[in-house]
Amino acid sequence: MSDDKDRFLLDRRYASALADVDDATLATLASALEDELRDAFARLVGLPEGAFDDAASLGALVREGYTRRKVAHDTGILLAEPCTQYSIEKLGEASEDPTLEQLNGLLPEITEKFGIVAVQLMVIQYSRSLKGFRELVASDERFAPRGEPVGGVLLTKDEAEQAAKREARKARKAAKKK
């Protein structure tokens, strides 16, 4: 699969996942970022100076910023970064391609420490590239993609209407030739 298609699919998954997150949780995740990541995150979503000082409005500012700038993918990655780094440390060498069993063993700890939303965002990041994460998405409904399928709603065509369109097209072509 091409990198562009992967990026598109992940962007759709992040947008869907972030749409389900309330503003208070967005504020909590953003506030948990370390200073260096916090600065990068603020630039990414276009937060005004002092946005982190007012937790009551931070979540709404984050949502407005990633939506306006169309950066759900990068927003999801950065908000999950503390959880991701902790998980990499805990998994050690297995972090390169953890098994489903290793991930299931880690889930209770990271869910308690970072919350289910951070874990979901981390899982999205690796769900296209690592087998253990793909298996986790397939086996645990907490991580299954939500919302409309990537291809959108299946288009159904009325055959009678399509036949009428074809006939009209033929008639226009025939009239043009005369």
One Martini backbone bead per residue (centre of mass of N, CA, C, O) as a GRO file, in nm:
protein
  178
    1MET     BB    1   0.099   0.034   0.019
    2SER     BB    2   0.081   0.352   0.011
    3ASP     BB    3   0.168   0.627   0.185
    4ASP     BB    4  -0.078   0.800   0.108
    5LYS     BB    5  -0.293   0.595   0.192
    6ASP     BB    6  -0.207   0.561   0.481
    7ARG     BB    7  -0.238   0.856   0.561
    8PHE     BB    8  -0.539   0.876   0.494
    9LEU     BB    9  -0.641   0.652   0.684
   10LEU     BB   10  -0.523   0.771   0.945
   11ASP     BB   11  -0.663   1.043   0.930
   12ARG     BB   12  -0.950   0.930   0.951
   13ARG     BB   13  -0.909   0.790   1.225
   14TYR     BB   14  -0.829   1.037   1.386
   15ALA     BB   15  -1.076   1.211   1.331
   16SER     BB   16  -1.277   1.013   1.456
   17ALA     BB   17  -1.150   0.989   1.738
   18LEU     BB   18  -1.144   1.298   1.809
   19ALA     BB   19  -1.455   1.345   1.782
   20ASP     BB   20  -1.507   1.156   2.053
   21VAL     BB   21  -1.361   1.373   2.214
   22ASP     BB   22  -1.352   1.562   2.474
   23ASP     BB   23  -1.231   1.862   2.581
   24ALA     BB   24  -1.112   1.768   2.853
   25THR     BB   25  -0.931   1.546   2.730
   26LEU     BB   26  -0.771   1.722   2.541
   27ALA     BB   27  -0.652   1.895   2.768
   28THR     BB   28  -0.511   1.668   2.921
   29LEU     BB   29  -0.326   1.571   2.691
   30ALA     BB   30  -0.188   1.845   2.636
   31SER     BB   31  -0.083   1.892   2.933
   32ALA     BB   32   0.105   1.621   2.933
   33LEU     BB   33   0.305   1.761   2.779
   34GLU     BB   34   0.602   1.841   2.720
   35ASP     BB   35   0.752   2.128   2.646
   36GLU     BB   36   0.852   2.058   2.359
   37LEU     BB   37   0.580   1.933   2.266
   38ARG     BB   38   0.401   2.171   2.338
   39ASP     BB   39   0.519   2.368   2.132
   40ALA     BB   40   0.465   2.198   1.878
   41PHE     BB   41   0.161   2.173   1.925
   42ALA     BB   42   0.090   2.473   1.924
   43ARG     BB   43   0.184   2.517   1.631
   44LEU     BB   44   0.012   2.306   1.487
   45VAL     BB   45  -0.283   2.426   1.611
   46GLY     BB   46  -0.265   2.737   1.689
   47LEU     BB   47  -0.198   2.840   1.965
   48PRO     BB   48  -0.221   3.066   2.188
   49GLU     BB   49  -0.099   3.249   2.410
   50GLY     BB   50  -0.173   3.079   2.711
   51ALA     BB   51  -0.355   2.820   2.662
   52PHE     BB   52  -0.241   2.635   2.907
   53ASP     BB   53  -0.368   2.820   3.147
   54ASP     BB   54  -0.669   2.730   3.026
   55ALA     BB   55  -0.837   2.442   3.066
   56ALA     BB   56  -1.134   2.520   2.980
   57SER     BB   57  -1.031   2.610   2.666
   58LEU     BB   58  -0.823   2.410   2.539
   59GLY     BB   59  -0.992   2.192   2.393
   60ALA     BB   60  -1.135   2.384   2.193
   61LEU     BB   61  -0.872   2.491   2.065
   62VAL     BB   62  -0.770   2.225   1.959
   63ARG     BB   63  -1.011   2.151   1.781
   64GLU     BB   64  -1.008   2.404   1.606
   65GLY     BB   65  -0.715   2.372   1.503
   66TYR     BB   66  -0.715   2.083   1.370
   67THR     BB   67  -0.954   2.144   1.185
   68ARG     BB   68  -0.858   2.397   1.033
   69ARG     BB   69  -0.561   2.259   0.960
   70LYS     BB   70  -0.575   1.954   0.904
   71VAL     BB   71  -0.419   1.778   1.180
   72ALA     BB   72  -0.508   1.498   1.305
   73HIS     BB   73  -0.267   1.314   1.276
   74ASP     BB   74  -0.054   1.485   1.436
   75THR     BB   75  -0.224   1.519   1.688
   76GLY     BB   76  -0.245   1.220   1.767
   77ILE     BB   77   0.055   1.165   1.796
   78LEU     BB   78   0.121   1.382   2.014
   79LEU     BB   79  -0.093   1.296   2.231
   80ALA     BB   80   0.045   0.993   2.246
   81GLU     BB   81   0.352   1.015   2.317
   82PRO     BB   82   0.375   0.939   2.617
   83CYS     BB   83   0.260   0.652   2.573
   84THR     BB   84   0.460   0.558   2.360
   85GLN     BB   85   0.726   0.590   2.520
   86TYR     BB   86   0.648   0.405   2.753
   87SER     BB   87   0.594   0.151   2.580
   88ILE     BB   88   0.877   0.124   2.465
   89GLU     BB   89   1.018   0.085   2.734
   90LYS     BB   90   0.854  -0.166   2.831
   91LEU     BB   91   0.912  -0.348   2.565
   92GLY     BB   92   1.167  -0.283   2.431
   93GLU     BB   93   1.266  -0.486   2.184
   94ALA     BB   94   0.952  -0.544   2.117
   95SER     BB   95   0.873  -0.257   1.993
   96GLU     BB   96   0.918  -0.319   1.685
   97ASP     BB   97   0.715  -0.605   1.719
   98PRO     BB   98   0.459  -0.667   1.882
   99THR     BB   99   0.257  -0.871   2.030
  100LEU     BB  100  -0.051  -0.932   2.137
  101GLU     BB  101   0.033  -1.029   2.418
  102GLN     BB  102   0.210  -0.788   2.492
  103LEU     BB  103  -0.011  -0.575   2.464
  104ASN     BB  104  -0.216  -0.701   2.664
  105GLY     BB  105  -0.012  -0.671   2.907
  106LEU     BB  106   0.006  -0.343   2.882
  107LEU     BB  107  -0.278  -0.208   2.878
  108PRO     BB  108  -0.357  -0.166   3.178
  109GLU     BB  109  -0.124   0.028   3.250
  110ILE     BB  110  -0.164   0.251   3.023
  111THR     BB  111  -0.461   0.310   3.081
  112GLU     BB  112  -0.420   0.409   3.370
  113LYS     BB  113  -0.193   0.628   3.312
  114PHE     BB  114  -0.332   0.768   3.019
  115GLY     BB  115  -0.572   0.645   2.897
  116ILE     BB  116  -0.772   0.540   2.641
  117VAL     BB  117  -0.719   0.762   2.431
  118ALA     BB  118  -0.412   0.742   2.411
  119VAL     BB  119  -0.413   0.446   2.329
  120GLN     BB  120  -0.580   0.474   2.072
  121LEU     BB  121  -0.384   0.667   1.929
  122MET     BB  122  -0.146   0.472   1.928
  123VAL     BB  123  -0.278   0.242   1.771
  124ILE     BB  124  -0.324   0.392   1.511
  125GLN     BB  125  -0.028   0.446   1.435
  126TYR     BB  126   0.035   0.106   1.423
  127SER     BB  127  -0.206  -0.041   1.255
  128ARG     BB  128  -0.045  -0.049   0.959
  129SER     BB  129   0.262  -0.178   1.050
  130LEU     BB  130   0.185  -0.372   1.298
  131LYS     BB  131   0.073  -0.678   1.377
  132GLY     BB  132  -0.016  -0.650   1.676
  133PHE     BB  133  -0.200  -0.403   1.618
  134ARG     BB  134  -0.384  -0.533   1.411
  135GLU     BB  135  -0.487  -0.752   1.606
  136LEU     BB  136  -0.601  -0.559   1.814
  137VAL     BB  137  -0.811  -0.424   1.632
  138ALA     BB  138  -0.955  -0.705   1.560
  139SER     BB  139  -1.001  -0.801   1.889
  140ASP     BB  140  -1.065  -0.494   1.998
  141GLU     BB  141  -1.326  -0.271   2.016
  142ARG     BB  142  -1.170  -0.017   2.131
  143PHE     BB  143  -0.988  -0.017   1.834
  144ALA     BB  144  -1.196   0.009   1.638
  145PRO     BB  145  -1.320   0.143   1.382
  146ARG     BB  146  -1.505   0.436   1.333
  147GLY     BB  147  -1.757   0.504   1.143
  148GLU     BB  148  -1.716   0.563   0.838
  149PRO     BB  149  -1.612   0.430   0.583
  150VAL     BB  150  -1.353   0.517   0.386
  151GLY     BB  151  -1.536   0.499   0.111
  152GLY     BB  152  -1.801   0.527   0.221
  153VAL     BB  153  -2.088   0.512   0.084
  154LEU     BB  154  -2.256   0.295  -0.091
  155LEU     BB  155  -2.315   0.298  -0.425
  156THR     BB  156  -2.631   0.307  -0.583
  157LYS     BB  157  -2.786   0.198  -0.888
  158ASP     BB  158  -3.018   0.278  -1.126
  159GLU     BB  159  -3.069   0.107  -1.409
  160ALA     BB  160  -3.285   0.276  -1.553
  161GLU     BB  161  -3.137   0.546  -1.525
  162GLN     BB  162  -2.879   0.458  -1.672
  163ALA     BB  163  -3.014   0.387  -1.943
  164ALA     BB  164  -3.126   0.671  -1.996
  165LYS     BB  165  -2.851   0.811  -2.006
  166ARG     BB  166  -2.734   0.650  -2.242
  167GLU     BB  167  -2.949   0.733  -2.450
  168ALA     BB  168  -2.903   1.038  -2.432
  169ARG     BB  169  -2.608   1.027  -2.520
  170LYS     BB  170  -2.656   0.901  -2.797
  171ALA     BB  171  -2.840   1.125  -2.903
  172ARG     BB  172  -2.631   1.354  -2.882
  173LYS     BB  173  -2.422   1.228  -3.070
  174ALA     BB  174  -2.605   1.200  -3.319
  175ALA     BB  175  -2.676   1.505  -3.339
  176LYS     BB  176  -2.380   1.603  -3.378
  177LYS     BB  177  -2.321   1.444  -3.653
  178LYS     BB  178  -2.546   1.615  -3.831
   0.00000   0.00000   0.00000
